[in-house]
Amino acid sequence: MLFFVYLALINSVTYLVSYFRGIKHLDFVGMTTSYRLKYMGLGCVLGFLMPFVVCLLTEDIITIGGFVRYIGRFFKDIRKYLPYAIWSAKADLQAEVATSYLNWMWWLIEPVCSMLIYTLIFGVVFHASEDYFTVFVFVGISMWSFFSRSLSASVDIVRWNKDIVTKVYMPKYILLLSKMFSYFFKMLVSFGVIILMMIFFRVPISINVLWSIPAFVLLFLFTFGVSSIMMHYGVFVSDLGYITGILLQMMMYLTGVFYSLSNQVPEPYGIILETFNPVAYVMSVMRNALLYRTAPDISTMVLWLIVSLVLISLGVFTVYSNENSYVKVI
């Protein structure tokens, strides 16, 4: 019954969207490829959001009252354990460079070397045509490194902190936040270099550069939502780290880290990939704000913000519901 309700709702929403855009009659036989892909994309988004709402209305365990209580508990725990997460991130950063000769310079050397390699390959060999291509690539590498490292670390974060998990109670996502803070700081250091590069290449800026702040927030929220869910399953599936590495490698080429999806991929696939891949979308927003003085589509940004908040809700709910079993498993 729920399946038929879902089927009716998704087609009703799609028909209403089409109707208000001037399409009075839906002809599925003569439908263009672009419209079919958008139809499928809308179905995927609704297929993700609607079961969450249905669970709140029908499940005995997942109730609106319980959801509200978990929200209150989440913010209470954030206020209580956030100082520890910040202190732990600082200690992690200090320990990382304590025994190296170049210290924090390694946080710049690695992305700069990757930027030079990709700039040489795609800028010279494949003749990429994006303006300010060096800065373009560096923005992509910095943002992708934050996302991929956070997601990879989330799978094993509970096992890495076995001594803490088995002896002291704290919400397990605090361990994830601590690791994300350290990676986020490294990304900010890279963006400091990006600002210097923009000055060197004389990149013009406008008021739209302020859209970089919502882009940072959206990237952090989405990464935390996905990583919190992966953290839970990483406790029970020891091989998940290998699978995650393969998927991240494949996803990197579908995100446009070192090329523009909308320019290099034929229409309408490039725009669709850039819109329905959240990391690619946030990366595009950041590049347009910093390099091309363009404001993003607010409706798409709000959509991905809602998806990120739903992911965070699901991840935090899952951790709270199962964190007592983590000690037994590890």
C-alpha positions, 0 to 999 in steps of 0.5 A: 500500500505504501508503494502505491501511495509513493507511486501516486505522490511522485507522479502527482508532484512531477505532473504538477511541476510540469503543469506549472512550467507550461506542459499541460499534457505528459507524453512519455513516448515523445519525452526528451532525454533531458526531461527523462533524466530530470524525472528520474532524478526527482524520483530518486530525491523523493524516494530518499525523503519520503520514506523518512517522513513515512517512518515518522508517521507509521513506525513505532520506534521512529516517532515524531516525539522520539525524533524531537527528543533525539534532536534535543539530546543532539544539541545538548551533547554538542554543547557538552562535547564540542570542546573535546572535539576541538581539543582532539582536532588540535592534538591530532594536527600537532601530532601529525607534524611533530616528527616531520621537518617541514611541519605544517608545510605538508598540508600545502605541499600535497595539494599543490603537487596534485594541482601541478600534476592535474594542471599539466595533464588536463591543462596542457595535454587535454587542453582544458578551456576553463578560465583560471584553470590552476585556481579552478583545479586547486579549489576542486582538489581542496574540497574533494580532499576534505570530503573523501578523507572524512568519509574514508576516516568515518568507516574506521573511526570507532575502531581507531578509538577503541580505547576511548569507546570502551572506557569513556562514554561520549556520543560516537559522532563526536569522534567523527567531528573531531576528525572532520575539524582537522580536515576542515582546518587543512582545507581552510589553509589550502583556501588561504593559498587560493586567495593568494593565487587569485591575487596573483592571477588577478581574478576579479571578484564581486559580492557573489564571493560571499556565496562561498560561506554557504558552500562551506557550510553545505559541504560540511553538513553533507559530509557529516551526514553521509559520514555518520551513517558510514561510521555506523556500518563501518563498525559491523562491516570490516570490508567497508573501507575497501568498498568506500575507497573504490567508490570514492575513486569512481566518484572523483571522476564524476565530480569534476575535480579537475574539469568542468562537468557542465562544459566537458560532458555533453548536454544534458548529462553534464548539467544533470551530473553537476546538479544531482551530485552534491559534492560536484554541486557545492564545488561548482558553487564555490568556483562560480562564487570565487572565480566567475562572479556567479550566484548559485540557484538558491532552490537547488542549494536549499534542496541539498541543505534539506537532504543534508539535514535528513542525512544528519538526522538519520545518522545521529538517530542510528548512532544513538540507537546502536552505540551500546552495541559498538563496544561488543563488536569491536 
